[in-house]
Amino acid sequence: MTPDTAYWILGAVAVPAIGWAIHMTFMLMKTKAEVTILLKMHRGTNKNLEENTRAIRSLTHYFRWFITETLEKEPPPPLEGGATVVGGD
């Protein structure tokens, strides 16, 4: 085998291998960016669920308090201006 033939074979193998390596590097970078975005979304979703759960528990507690206060005692005083219901006259 002559050196020219060896260089030709090496080039025929090296060029596609280098192209494949560059392609894989960009694909891995893109995948890493997408995974990072998904992780941020997942963390944000968990945080939103925790906040919503906390809000629902607080609202439930308020409803229980309101019902207890309303049923066991006199009704609350009317709103300013004589309205007893929001939006009423």
C-alpha positions as CSV (number, residue, x, y, z in Angstrom):
1,M,0.0,0.0,0.0
2,T,1.4,3.3,-1.0
3,P,1.3,6.4,1.3
4,D,-1.2,8.1,-1.1
5,T,-3.6,5.2,-0.8
6,A,-3.3,5.2,2.9
7,Y,-4.0,8.9,3.1
8,W,-7.0,8.4,0.8
9,I,-8.4,5.6,3.0
10,L,-7.7,7.7,6.2
11,G,-9.4,10.7,4.7
12,A,-12.4,8.6,3.6
13,V,-12.8,7.3,7.1
14,A,-11.8,10.5,9.0
15,V,-14.1,13.0,7.2
16,P,-17.4,11.1,8.0
17,A,-16.2,10.4,11.5
18,I,-15.4,14.0,12.2
19,G,-18.7,15.1,10.6
20,W,-20.6,12.5,12.8
21,A,-18.7,13.7,15.9
22,I,-19.7,17.3,15.2
23,H,-23.3,16.3,14.5
24,M,-23.5,14.3,17.8
25,T,-22.0,17.2,19.7
26,F,-24.7,19.6,18.5
27,M,-27.4,17.0,19.2
28,L,-26.2,16.4,22.7
29,M,-26.0,20.2,23.4
30,K,-29.6,20.5,22.0
31,T,-30.8,17.6,24.1
32,K,-29.2,19.0,27.2
33,A,-30.9,22.3,26.7
34,E,-34.3,20.6,26.2
35,V,-33.8,18.5,29.4
36,T,-32.9,21.7,31.3
37,I,-36.0,23.4,30.1
38,L,-38.1,20.3,31.1
39,L,-36.5,20.2,34.5
40,K,-37.3,23.9,35.1
41,M,-40.9,23.3,34.0
42,H,-41.2,20.3,36.3
43,R,-39.9,22.3,39.3
44,G,-42.2,25.1,38.4
45,T,-45.2,22.7,38.2
46,N,-44.3,21.2,41.6
47,K,-44.1,24.7,43.1
48,N,-47.4,25.7,41.6
49,L,-49.1,22.6,42.9
50,E,-47.7,23.3,46.4
51,E,-49.0,26.9,46.3
52,N,-52.4,25.8,44.9
53,T,-52.7,23.1,47.6
54,R,-51.8,25.7,50.3
55,A,-54.3,28.1,48.9
56,I,-57.1,25.5,48.8
57,R,-56.4,24.5,52.4
58,S,-56.5,28.1,53.5
59,L,-59.8,28.7,51.6
60,T,-61.3,25.5,53.1
61,H,-60.2,26.7,56.5
62,Y,-61.9,30.1,55.9
63,F,-65.1,28.5,54.6
64,R,-65.3,26.3,57.8
65,W,-64.6,29.3,60.0
66,F,-67.2,31.4,58.1
67,I,-69.9,28.7,58.3
68,T,-69.2,28.1,62.0
69,E,-69.3,31.8,62.7
70,T,-72.5,32.3,60.6
71,L,-74.4,29.3,62.1
72,E,-73.5,29.6,65.7
73,K,-73.7,33.4,66.2
74,E,-75.5,36.4,64.9
75,P,-75.0,37.3,61.2
76,P,-72.1,39.6,60.5
77,P,-72.8,43.3,60.3
78,P,-74.0,44.7,57.0
79,L,-71.4,46.1,54.6
80,E,-70.9,49.8,54.5
81,G,-73.8,51.5,52.7
82,G,-76.4,49.0,53.9
83,A,-75.5,46.3,51.3
84,T,-75.5,42.8,52.8
85,V,-74.3,41.0,49.6
86,V,-71.6,42.0,47.3
87,G,-73.2,43.6,44.3
88,G,-76.5,44.1,46.2
89,D,-78.2,47.5,46.9
